[in-house]
Amino acid sequence: MRATVIHAPGDIRVEHLPEPEILAPTDAVVRTVAACVCGSDLWDYRGINPVDRPTPMGHEYVGVVEETGAGVRDIRPGQFVVGSFFASDNTCEVCRAGYQTSCPHKEFVGGCQAEYIRIPLADGTLVALDDQPDDAFVPSLLALSDVMGTGWYAAVAAEVRPGSTVVVVGDGAVGLSGVLAARELGAERIIAMSRHASRQQLATEFGATDVVAERGDEGVARVRELTGGIGADAVLECVGTQESMRQAVRSTRPGGNVGFVGVPHDVAIDGQELFFSHVGLRGGPAPVRRFLPDLIERVLSGRIDPGKVFDLALPLDRAAEGYRAMDERRAVKTLLRP
C-alpha cells in the first residue's frame, strides 16, 4: 500500500509499505477514505522533534472497516468509522471518567496517511455511522478525529459556559475548532487571537466576535482592554509554546480557567505567578473518543461544519506538497485522499 513516511526534517515521501494485518483479536483494519496533515506533524517536519528513522506519518482518519479480529464484537466490516488518535478500551474506570487518552491500555494510532491502517482496541476506539455518509460530510467527519475533538476538549477543559467570555490563543485548525466549540457551548463573546486575514475570516464565520492581532504582552493588554481590565472567563491555549501559554494565563481573569491542548514544547509555568493569579489549568491530549458520538450527530445534522478548516485537498501521492503548504502557512490544514 502507499503511505506517507518522514525520513528527515523536510523530507516527506510516499512509499509502498506492507498492508497492515490483524495482530490482536481486538484489532480492526480500516481502508482509509480520508486522512490529513496535523499541525503537530510539523514539529517533526521542522526538526523540532527528532526524526531518528523513517517513520510513517499521520494520526487522523476516517474509513471503512475491512477486517476485524475474533475479539471485536461491535464493529463490523463494511461500516464507515471515525476514530480517535489514541486507541482505548473505553470500558476501564479512566475511560468511563472521560479520559480515554489516559487509558491504561492506550496505544497511539499512527501511520494514518496511508491506504490502510490497523486500529487496536477497535470496539473502544471506533465509532461507526449508521450508514455510509455523503462524501460532502467526509471533511467534517475527518476533523472530528483530532482537531475538532481537540478544540472541543480545550473549551470543556476551560469550562466554557453559556454567556461566558472566551479567548482562543492560536489560529491553526485546533484554535479555529476551539472557536466553533466555544460558540456551540454558548459563549457570548469569543476573542480570536490571529494575525492572518484568511484565518480571521474563518474564525469570524465560526463564531468569533472580536479579533486580536497583537501577541505577547501587547496581546494580553488588548484582551484586558476588551474585557474591562479583568480578563476572560475561559482561555483556550492551542499552540504549545512558552509565549502562547504565558499569553493564555495572563489573559484569564482571577477564577477563570485555561484549557491547554497545544503539545507543550519548552513550556515552563511560573509557580508564583500562577499561585497569585487564581487561574485554573487543565489540558492534555484530548479524549476525542468521549466527544465523538455528540460531534458526529452535530455534523450529520448540519449544525457544525468543522471541515472548513481544510483549505487544501490533495491526493495522497502529493502529501509532501501539503506539508510544505502548511509549513509555509499557505494552508491551514491539508486533507489527503488515498
C-alpha positions as CSV (number, residue, x, y, z in Angstrom):
1,M,0.0,0.0,0.0
2,R,1.0,3.7,-0.3
3,A,1.9,5.5,2.9
4,T,3.5,8.8,3.9
5,V,6.9,8.4,5.5
6,I,9.2,11.1,7.0
7,H,12.9,10.4,6.6
8,A,14.3,13.6,8.0
9,P,13.1,17.1,8.7
10,G,11.5,18.4,5.5
11,D,11.8,15.0,3.8
12,I,8.4,13.5,3.3
13,R,8.0,10.6,0.8
14,V,5.1,8.5,-0.3
15,E,6.3,4.9,-0.3
16,H,5.0,1.4,-0.7
17,L,4.7,-0.4,2.7
18,P,3.2,-3.8,3.6
19,E,-0.6,-3.6,4.3
20,P,-1.5,-3.9,8.0
21,E,-2.7,-7.1,9.4
22,I,-4.7,-8.2,12.4
23,L,-2.2,-8.6,15.2
24,A,-4.5,-9.0,18.2
25,P,-8.1,-10.3,18.5
26,T,-9.3,-6.7,19.3
27,D,-7.8,-5.2,16.1
28,A,-9.5,-3.9,13.0
29,V,-8.1,-3.0,9.6
30,V,-9.6,0.1,8.1
31,R,-9.5,1.2,4.4
32,T,-8.8,4.9,4.6
33,V,-11.3,7.2,2.9
34,A,-9.5,10.4,4.0
35,A,-6.6,11.4,6.2
36,C,-4.8,14.7,6.7
37,V,-1.7,16.6,7.9
38,C,-1.9,17.8,11.5
39,G,-0.1,20.9,12.9
40,S,1.6,18.6,15.4
41,D,3.1,16.7,12.4
42,L,5.0,19.9,11.6
43,W,7.0,19.6,14.9
44,D,8.7,16.6,13.2
45,Y,8.8,18.2,9.7
46,R,10.6,21.3,11.1
47,G,13.0,19.2,13.1
48,I,11.8,20.4,16.5
49,N,11.0,16.8,17.4
50,P,13.9,14.5,16.5
51,V,13.5,12.2,13.5
52,D,15.7,9.2,14.1
53,R,14.5,6.8,11.5
54,P,11.9,6.6,8.6
55,T,8.5,6.9,10.3
56,P,5.0,6.5,8.8
57,M,3.0,9.7,9.5
58,G,-0.5,10.7,10.4
59,H,-3.0,10.1,13.2
60,E,-6.3,11.4,11.8
61,Y,-8.6,9.2,9.8
62,V,-12.0,8.1,8.6
63,G,-12.6,5.0,6.6
64,V,-14.4,1.7,6.0
65,V,-13.7,-1.4,8.1
66,E,-12.2,-4.1,6.0
67,E,-11.5,-6.8,8.6
68,T,-11.8,-7.4,12.3
69,G,-10.2,-9.7,14.8
70,A,-12.0,-12.5,16.5
71,G,-12.5,-10.5,19.7
72,V,-14.2,-7.5,18.1
73,R,-17.9,-7.6,18.9
74,D,-19.4,-4.2,18.0
75,I,-17.5,-3.0,14.9
76,R,-18.2,-4.9,11.6
77,P,-16.7,-5.0,8.2
78,G,-18.3,-2.5,5.8
79,Q,-19.1,0.1,8.4
80,F,-17.9,3.7,8.0
81,V,-16.0,4.7,11.1
82,V,-14.4,7.7,12.8
83,G,-11.8,7.1,15.5
84,S,-9.5,8.7,18.0
85,F,-5.8,9.2,17.6
86,F,-5.3,7.1,20.7
87,A,-6.8,3.6,21.0
88,S,-8.6,2.9,24.3
89,D,-10.7,0.1,25.7
90,N,-13.4,2.6,26.6
91,T,-14.5,0.4,29.5
92,C,-12.0,1.0,32.3
93,E,-12.5,3.4,35.1
94,V,-10.3,6.1,33.5
95,C,-12.2,5.8,30.2
96,R,-15.6,5.9,31.9
97,A,-14.5,9.1,33.6
98,G,-14.0,10.5,30.1
99,Y,-10.2,10.4,29.8
100,Q,-9.7,7.8,27.1
101,T,-6.3,9.2,26.1
102,S,-5.0,8.1,29.6
103,C,-6.5,4.6,29.3
104,P,-4.0,2.1,30.9
105,H,-4.2,0.2,27.7
106,K,-3.9,3.1,25.4
107,E,-2.0,2.9,22.1
108,F,-1.1,5.7,19.8
109,V,-2.7,5.3,16.4
110,G,-0.1,6.4,13.9
111,G,0.7,5.8,10.2
112,C,-2.7,7.0,9.1
113,Q,-1.6,8.9,6.0
114,A,-1.9,5.6,4.2
115,E,-4.3,3.5,2.2
116,Y,-5.0,1.1,5.1
117,I,-4.5,1.3,8.9
118,R,-4.6,-1.1,11.8
119,I,-6.8,0.1,14.7
120,P,-6.1,-1.5,18.1
121,L,-8.9,-1.9,20.6
122,A,-11.4,-1.3,17.8
123,D,-14.6,-1.6,19.8
124,G,-13.4,1.1,22.2
125,T,-11.7,3.3,19.7
126,L,-14.0,3.5,16.7
127,V,-17.5,4.9,16.3
128,A,-19.5,3.5,13.4
129,L,-22.1,5.6,11.5
130,D,-25.5,4.0,10.8
131,D,-25.0,4.4,7.1
132,Q,-22.3,5.5,4.6
133,P,-22.2,9.3,4.7
134,D,-22.5,11.5,1.7
135,D,-19.0,12.5,0.5
136,A,-19.7,16.1,1.4
137,F,-19.6,15.2,5.1
138,V,-16.2,13.5,4.9
139,P,-14.0,16.5,5.6
140,S,-16.0,17.4,8.8
141,L,-16.1,13.8,10.0
142,L,-12.4,13.7,9.5
143,A,-11.9,16.8,11.5
144,L,-13.6,15.1,14.4
145,S,-10.8,12.5,14.7
146,D,-8.5,15.2,16.1
147,V,-8.7,18.9,15.6
148,M,-12.4,19.4,16.3
149,G,-12.4,17.0,19.2
150,T,-9.2,18.7,20.5
151,G,-10.7,22.2,20.1
152,W,-13.9,20.9,21.9
153,Y,-11.8,19.5,24.8
154,A,-10.0,22.8,25.1
155,A,-13.3,24.5,25.6
156,V,-14.6,21.9,28.0
157,A,-11.3,21.9,30.0
158,A,-11.5,25.7,30.2
159,E,-15.1,25.4,31.5
160,V,-16.8,27.5,28.7
161,R,-20.3,28.1,29.8
162,P,-23.3,29.9,28.3
163,G,-22.8,33.7,28.4
164,S,-19.1,33.5,29.1
165,T,-16.2,35.4,27.5
166,V,-13.6,33.2,25.8
167,V,-10.2,33.9,24.3
168,V,-8.7,31.5,21.8
169,V,-4.9,31.6,21.5
170,G,-3.8,30.1,18.2
171,D,-5.4,30.3,14.8
172,G,-4.4,26.9,13.4
173,A,-7.0,24.2,12.8
174,V,-7.3,23.4,16.5
175,G,-7.7,27.1,17.5
176,L,-10.3,27.6,14.8
177,S,-12.1,24.5,16.0
178,G,-11.9,25.9,19.5
179,V,-13.8,29.0,18.4
180,L,-16.5,26.8,16.9
181,A,-16.7,24.7,20.1
182,A,-16.9,27.8,22.3
183,R,-19.8,29.0,20.2
184,E,-21.6,25.7,20.4
185,L,-21.1,25.7,24.2
186,G,-22.9,29.0,24.5
187,A,-20.1,31.6,24.8
188,E,-21.4,35.1,24.4
189,R,-18.1,36.7,23.4
190,I,-15.2,34.9,21.7
191,I,-12.0,36.7,21.1
192,A,-9.8,35.0,18.5
193,M,-6.1,35.9,18.6
194,S,-4.9,35.8,14.9
195,R,-2.9,38.0,12.6
196,H,-3.7,36.2,9.3
197,A,-6.7,37.6,7.3
198,S,-8.0,34.3,6.0
199,R,-7.9,32.7,9.4
200,Q,-9.5,35.7,11.0
201,Q,-12.3,35.4,8.4
202,L,-12.9,31.7,9.2
203,A,-12.7,32.4,13.0
204,T,-15.5,35.0,12.5
205,E,-17.5,32.6,10.5
206,F,-17.1,30.0,13.3
207,G,-18.4,32.5,15.9
208,A,-15.6,34.9,16.9
209,T,-17.0,38.3,17.9
210,D,-13.6,40.0,18.2
211,V,-10.1,39.5,16.7
212,V,-6.9,40.5,18.3
213,A,-3.8,40.6,16.1
214,E,-1.3,41.5,18.8
215,R,0.8,38.9,20.5
216,G,2.6,38.5,23.8
217,D,2.2,41.3,26.3
218,E,0.6,43.6,23.7
219,G,-2.0,40.8,23.0
220,V,-2.7,40.4,26.7
221,A,-3.1,44.2,27.1
222,R,-5.6,44.2,24.2
223,V,-7.6,41.4,25.7
224,R,-7.8,43.1,29.1
225,E,-8.9,46.3,27.3
226,L,-11.7,44.4,25.7
227,T,-12.7,42.8,29.0
228,G,-12.8,45.8,31.2
229,G,-9.3,45.2,32.6
230,I,-10.2,41.8,34.1
231,G,-9.5,39.1,31.5
232,A,-11.6,36.3,30.0
233,D,-13.6,33.7,31.9
234,A,-12.1,30.9,29.8
235,V,-9.0,30.8,27.6
236,L,-8.1,28.1,25.1
237,E,-4.4,27.5,24.5
238,C,-4.0,25.8,21.2
239,V,-0.3,26.3,20.3
240,G,2.1,24.8,22.8
241,T,4.8,27.4,23.1
242,Q,6.1,29.3,26.1
243,E,4.8,32.6,24.6
244,S,1.3,31.1,23.9
245,M,1.0,29.6,27.4
246,R,2.1,32.9,29.1
247,Q,-0.3,34.8,26.9
248,A,-3.1,32.4,27.8
249,V,-2.6,32.6,31.6
250,R,-2.2,36.3,31.6
251,S,-5.4,36.8,29.5
252,T,-7.5,34.9,32.1
253,R,-9.4,36.6,34.9
254,P,-9.0,35.5,38.5
255,G,-11.2,32.5,39.0
256,G,-11.1,31.7,35.3
257,N,-9.6,28.7,33.5
258,V,-7.2,27.8,30.8
259,G,-7.8,24.7,28.7
260,F,-4.4,23.8,27.1
261,V,-4.2,21.4,24.2
262,G,-1.2,22.6,22.3
263,V,1.5,19.9,22.8
264,P,4.0,21.8,25.1
265,H,7.5,22.5,23.8
266,D,9.8,24.1,26.3
267,V,6.9,25.5,28.3
268,A,7.6,26.5,31.9
269,I,5.0,28.0,34.2
270,D,6.0,30.4,37.0
271,G,4.6,28.9,40.2
272,Q,4.4,32.3,42.0
273,E,2.6,33.9,39.1
274,L,0.1,31.0,38.8
275,F,-0.4,30.9,42.6
276,F,-1.5,34.5,42.9
277,S,-3.4,34.6,39.6
278,H,-6.2,32.3,40.9
279,V,-6.2,30.8,37.3
280,G,-7.0,27.1,36.9
281,L,-5.2,24.9,34.3
282,R,-6.4,21.7,32.7
283,G,-5.4,20.1,29.5
284,G,-3.5,17.3,27.8
285,P,-4.1,15.0,24.9
286,A,-7.8,15.4,24.0
287,P,-10.0,12.5,24.9
288,V,-11.6,12.7,21.4
289,R,-13.5,9.4,21.9
290,R,-15.6,11.0,24.7
291,F,-17.0,13.6,22.3
292,L,-17.3,11.6,19.0
293,P,-21.0,10.5,19.3
294,D,-22.2,14.0,20.0
295,L,-19.9,15.7,17.4
296,I,-20.9,13.2,14.7
297,E,-24.5,14.0,15.3
298,R,-23.8,17.7,15.1
299,V,-22.0,17.2,11.8
300,L,-24.6,15.0,10.2
301,S,-27.4,17.3,11.3
302,G,-25.7,20.2,9.6
303,R,-25.3,22.1,12.9
304,I,-21.5,22.4,12.6
305,D,-19.1,22.2,9.6
306,P,-15.6,21.9,11.0
307,G,-14.3,20.6,7.7
308,K,-14.0,24.2,6.6
309,V,-10.5,24.1,8.3
310,F,-9.3,22.1,5.3
311,D,-8.3,24.7,2.7
312,L,-6.2,22.4,0.7
313,A,-7.1,18.9,-0.6
314,L,-4.6,16.7,-2.4
315,P,-4.2,13.1,-3.4
316,L,-2.0,11.1,-1.1
317,D,0.8,11.0,-3.6
318,R,1.2,14.8,-3.2
319,A,1.5,14.7,0.6
320,A,4.9,16.4,0.6
321,E,3.2,19.4,-1.1
322,G,0.6,19.5,1.7
323,Y,3.3,19.6,4.3
324,R,5.1,22.4,2.6
325,A,2.0,24.5,2.3
326,M,1.2,24.2,6.0
327,D,4.8,24.8,7.0
328,E,4.8,28.0,4.9
329,R,1.4,29.0,6.3
330,R,-0.1,28.9,2.8
331,A,-2.7,26.4,4.1
332,V,-4.4,25.9,7.5
333,K,-4.8,22.2,7.1
334,T,-4.3,19.7,4.3
335,L,-6.7,16.9,3.5
336,L,-5.3,13.8,1.8
337,R,-7.3,11.3,-0.3
338,P,-5.7,7.9,-0.9
